[in-house]
Amino acid sequence: MPQLNPSPWFGILLFSWLIFLTIIPPKVLAHNFPNEPTSQSTETPPSAPWTWPWH
């Protein structure tokens, strides 16, 4: 059965992991966000009671 011969498939496995570990991570890490996050105030705004009837 040719599927049991590991020589071509092992090379393909190693080559694919070589691509995944050397080419793709720098492309992902080079991504930058266009908007910097801003800090929000920790104070809660005052809330008004809801005066609608519950019918």
N, CA, C and O atoms as CSV, one atom per row, in Angstrom:
chain,resi,resn,atom,element,x,y,z
A,1,MET,N,N,0.844,-1.191,0.000
A,1,MET,CA,C,0.000,0.000,0.000
A,1,MET,C,C,0.885,1.249,0.000
A,1,MET,O,O,1.729,1.390,0.885
A,2,PRO,N,N,0.720,2.149,-0.955
A,2,PRO,CA,C,1.616,3.308,-1.035
A,2,PRO,C,C,1.392,4.329,0.079
A,2,PRO,O,O,2.271,5.152,0.335
A,3,GLN,N,N,0.238,4.296,0.747
A,3,GLN,CA,C,-0.014,5.277,1.811
A,3,GLN,C,C,0.897,5.049,3.018
A,3,GLN,O,O,1.100,5.961,3.819
A,4,LEU,N,N,1.450,3.831,3.153
A,4,LEU,CA,C,2.278,3.538,4.306
A,4,LEU,C,C,3.723,3.985,4.108
A,4,LEU,O,O,4.514,3.916,5.048
A,5,ASN,N,N,4.083,4.435,2.924
A,5,ASN,CA,C,5.433,4.920,2.678
A,5,ASN,C,C,5.547,6.350,3.223
A,5,ASN,O,O,4.948,7.259,2.648
A,6,PRO,N,N,6.292,6.581,4.310
A,6,PRO,CA,C,6.309,7.908,4.935
A,6,PRO,C,C,7.238,8.909,4.268
A,6,PRO,O,O,7.215,10.086,4.628
A,7,SER,N,N,8.051,8.487,3.316
A,7,SER,CA,C,9.065,9.410,2.797
A,7,SER,C,C,8.482,10.635,2.105
A,7,SER,O,O,8.945,11.731,2.418
A,8,PRO,N,N,7.498,10.559,1.181
A,8,PRO,CA,C,7.034,11.826,0.587
A,8,PRO,C,C,6.167,12.632,1.547
A,8,PRO,O,O,6.214,13.862,1.528
A,9,TRP,N,N,5.380,11.968,2.383
A,9,TRP,CA,C,4.447,12.687,3.246
A,9,TRP,C,C,5.167,13.353,4.401
A,9,TRP,O,O,4.752,14.415,4.866
A,10,PHE,N,N,6.238,12.740,4.865
A,10,PHE,CA,C,6.995,13.366,5.947
A,10,PHE,C,C,7.696,14.632,5.456
A,10,PHE,O,O,7.777,15.618,6.188
A,11,GLY,N,N,8.193,14.610,4.242
A,11,GLY,CA,C,8.808,15.810,3.671
A,11,GLY,C,C,7.791,16.926,3.481
A,11,GLY,O,O,8.082,18.095,3.736
A,12,ILE,N,N,6.601,16.558,3.034
A,12,ILE,CA,C,5.541,17.553,2.872
A,12,ILE,C,C,5.157,18.135,4.225
A,12,ILE,O,O,4.925,19.338,4.343
A,13,LEU,N,N,5.090,17.287,5.243
A,13,LEU,CA,C,4.761,17.757,6.589
A,13,LEU,C,C,5.827,18.733,7.091
A,13,LEU,O,O,5.495,19.800,7.607
A,14,LEU,N,N,7.080,18.380,6.946
A,14,LEU,CA,C,8.148,19.272,7.406
A,14,LEU,C,C,8.179,20.581,6.627
A,14,LEU,O,O,8.393,21.643,7.212
A,15,PHE,N,N,7.970,20.518,5.330
A,15,PHE,CA,C,7.974,21.735,4.520
A,15,PHE,C,C,6.802,22.645,4.877
A,15,PHE,O,O,6.956,23.866,4.929
A,16,SER,N,N,5.640,22.060,5.122
A,16,SER,CA,C,4.486,22.892,5.490
A,16,SER,C,C,4.699,23.549,6.851
A,16,SER,O,O,4.338,24.712,7.029
A,17,TRP,N,N,5.281,22.827,7.823
A,17,TRP,CA,C,5.560,23.433,9.116
A,17,TRP,C,C,6.644,24.488,9.000
A,17,TRP,O,O,6.617,25.483,9.724
A,18,LEU,N,N,7.590,24.288,8.111
A,18,LEU,CA,C,8.611,25.308,7.878
A,18,LEU,C,C,7.969,26.595,7.380
A,18,LEU,O,O,8.341,27.687,7.810
A,19,ILE,N,N,7.015,26.469,6.482
A,19,ILE,CA,C,6.295,27.649,5.990
A,19,ILE,C,C,5.479,28.283,7.105
A,19,ILE,O,O,5.493,29.503,7.272
A,20,PHE,N,N,4.770,27.465,7.867
A,20,PHE,CA,C,3.932,28.001,8.940
A,20,PHE,C,C,4.745,28.725,10.012
A,20,PHE,O,O,4.288,29.724,10.568
A,21,LEU,N,N,5.936,28.231,10.300
A,21,LEU,CA,C,6.699,28.800,11.404
A,21,LEU,C,C,7.671,29.899,10.986
A,21,LEU,O,O,8.185,30.608,11.852
A,22,THR,N,N,7.940,30.066,9.697
A,22,THR,CA,C,8.897,31.101,9.288
A,22,THR,C,C,8.279,32.218,8.469
A,22,THR,O,O,8.733,33.358,8.561
A,23,ILE,N,N,7.283,31.941,7.689
A,23,ILE,CA,C,6.736,32.958,6.790
A,23,ILE,C,C,5.487,33.612,7.366
A,23,ILE,O,O,5.346,34.834,7.309
A,24,ILE,N,N,4.599,32.828,7.911
A,24,ILE,CA,C,3.308,33.365,8.343
A,24,ILE,C,C,3.398,34.203,9.632
A,24,ILE,O,O,2.777,35.265,9.669
A,25,PRO,N,N,4.133,33.800,10.702
A,25,PRO,CA,C,4.146,34.634,11.918
A,25,PRO,C,C,4.630,36.064,11.721
A,25,PRO,O,O,4.021,36.964,12.299
A,26,PRO,N,N,5.681,36.344,10.950
A,26,PRO,CA,C,6.034,37.766,10.766
A,26,PRO,C,C,4.936,38.564,10.063
A,26,PRO,O,O,4.752,39.747,10.348
A,27,LYS,N,N,4.213,37.929,9.155
A,27,LYS,CA,C,3.123,38.644,8.487
A,27,LYS,C,C,2.001,38.961,9.470
A,27,LYS,O,O,1.399,40.033,9.406
A,28,VAL,N,N,1.723,38.036,10.372
A,28,VAL,CA,C,0.664,38.278,11.356
A,28,VAL,C,C,1.115,39.314,12.380
A,28,VAL,O,O,0.333,40.183,12.766
A,29,LEU,N,N,2.374,39.231,12.824
A,29,LEU,CA,C,2.862,40.168,13.825
A,29,LEU,C,C,3.081,41.570,13.264
A,29,LEU,O,O,3.153,42.529,14.032
A,30,ALA,N,N,3.187,41.709,11.960
A,30,ALA,CA,C,3.374,43.027,11.363
A,30,ALA,C,C,2.057,43.794,11.253
A,30,ALA,O,O,2.051,44.969,10.886
A,31,HIS,N,N,0.950,43.137,11.567
A,31,HIS,CA,C,-0.346,43.813,11.499
A,31,HIS,C,C,-0.433,44.867,12.593
A,31,HIS,O,O,-0.090,44.598,13.744
A,32,ASN,N,N,-0.885,46.054,12.245
A,32,ASN,CA,C,-1.065,47.106,13.243
A,32,ASN,C,C,-2.504,47.595,13.196
A,32,ASN,O,O,-3.173,47.515,12.166
A,33,PHE,N,N,-2.954,48.090,14.306
A,33,PHE,CA,C,-4.314,48.579,14.422
A,33,PHE,C,C,-4.346,50.066,14.092
A,33,PHE,O,O,-3.512,50.815,14.599
A,34,PRO,N,N,-5.280,50.516,13.259
A,34,PRO,CA,C,-5.299,51.929,12.876
A,34,PRO,C,C,-5.739,52.856,14.005
A,34,PRO,O,O,-5.370,54.030,14.011
A,35,ASN,N,N,-6.511,52.358,14.947
A,35,ASN,CA,C,-7.007,53.207,16.029
A,35,ASN,C,C,-6.436,52.728,17.355
A,35,ASN,O,O,-6.582,51.563,17.725
A,36,GLU,N,N,-5.798,53.623,18.050
A,36,GLU,CA,C,-5.284,53.287,19.367
A,36,GLU,C,C,-6.432,53.323,20.373
A,36,GLU,O,O,-7.291,54.201,20.292
A,37,PRO,N,N,-6.460,52.396,21.308
A,37,PRO,CA,C,-7.540,52.428,22.303
A,37,PRO,C,C,-7.378,53.615,23.251
A,37,PRO,O,O,-6.262,53.970,23.633
A,38,THR,N,N,-8.480,54.212,23.618
A,38,THR,CA,C,-8.447,55.339,24.541
A,38,THR,C,C,-8.972,54.886,25.893
A,38,THR,O,O,-9.859,54.036,25.972
A,39,SER,N,N,-8.430,55.448,26.937
A,39,SER,CA,C,-8.892,55.090,28.273
A,39,SER,C,C,-10.200,55.817,28.566
A,39,SER,O,O,-10.368,56.990,28.233
A,40,GLN,N,N,-11.102,55.104,29.184
A,40,GLN,CA,C,-12.400,55.688,29.507
A,40,GLN,C,C,-12.436,56.059,30.980
A,40,GLN,O,O,-11.662,55.555,31.794
A,41,SER,N,N,-13.345,56.942,31.288
A,41,SER,CA,C,-13.487,57.395,32.662
A,41,SER,C,C,-14.069,56.269,33.516
A,41,SER,O,O,-14.894,55.481,33.053
A,42,THR,N,N,-13.624,56.213,34.771
A,42,THR,CA,C,-14.141,55.183,35.674
A,42,THR,C,C,-15.396,55.652,36.405
A,42,THR,O,O,-16.033,54.867,37.106
A,43,GLU,N,N,-15.752,56.913,36.249
A,43,GLU,CA,C,-16.957,57.425,36.909
A,43,GLU,C,C,-18.193,56.978,36.150
A,43,GLU,O,O,-18.227,57.022,34.920
A,44,THR,N,N,-19.204,56.551,36.884
A,44,THR,CA,C,-20.451,56.150,36.242
A,44,THR,C,C,-21.349,57.380,36.087
A,44,THR,O,O,-21.437,58.193,37.007
A,45,PRO,N,N,-22.004,57.524,34.962
A,45,PRO,CA,C,-22.894,58.679,34.792
A,45,PRO,C,C,-24.136,58.519,35.685
A,45,PRO,O,O,-24.562,57.401,35.976
A,46,PRO,N,N,-24.695,59.630,36.104
A,46,PRO,CA,C,-25.892,59.535,36.961
A,46,PRO,C,C,-27.066,58.989,36.156
A,46,PRO,O,O,-27.280,59.362,35.002
A,47,SER,N,N,-27.809,58.112,36.784
A,47,SER,CA,C,-28.955,57.526,36.101
A,47,SER,C,C,-30.255,58.106,36.657
A,47,SER,O,O,-30.391,58.311,37.863
A,48,ALA,N,N,-31.204,58.367,35.762
A,48,ALA,CA,C,-32.505,58.895,36.179
A,48,ALA,C,C,-33.480,57.727,36.345
A,48,ALA,O,O,-33.398,56.752,35.599
A,49,PRO,N,N,-34.388,57.810,37.297
A,49,PRO,CA,C,-35.366,56.718,37.456
A,49,PRO,C,C,-36.327,56.687,36.275
A,49,PRO,O,O,-36.604,57.710,35.649
A,50,TRP,N,N,-36.816,55.519,35.993
A,50,TRP,CA,C,-37.742,55.319,34.889
A,50,TRP,C,C,-39.155,55.503,35.422
A,50,TRP,O,O,-39.613,54.738,36.271
A,51,THR,N,N,-39.842,56.526,34.917
A,51,THR,CA,C,-41.152,56.885,35.484
A,51,THR,C,C,-42.314,56.382,34.647
A,51,THR,O,O,-43.449,56.800,34.880
A,52,TRP,N,N,-42.078,55.504,33.683
A,52,TRP,CA,C,-43.177,55.005,32.883
A,52,TRP,C,C,-44.005,53.999,33.667
A,52,TRP,O,O,-43.464,53.254,34.485
A,53,PRO,N,N,-45.320,53.971,33.425
A,53,PRO,CA,C,-46.160,52.982,34.140
A,53,PRO,C,C,-45.922,51.566,33.584
A,53,PRO,O,O,-45.634,51.398,32.399
A,54,TRP,N,N,-46.044,50.580,34.434
A,54,TRP,CA,C,-45.829,49.184,34.051
A,54,TRP,C,C,-47.162,48.499,33.753
A,54,TRP,O,O,-47.577,47.616,34.503
A,55,HIS,N,N,-47.835,48.887,32.679
A,55,HIS,CA,C,-49.133,48.290,32.320
A,55,HIS,C,C,-48.879,47.159,31.382
A,55,HIS,O,O,-49.820,46.501,30.940
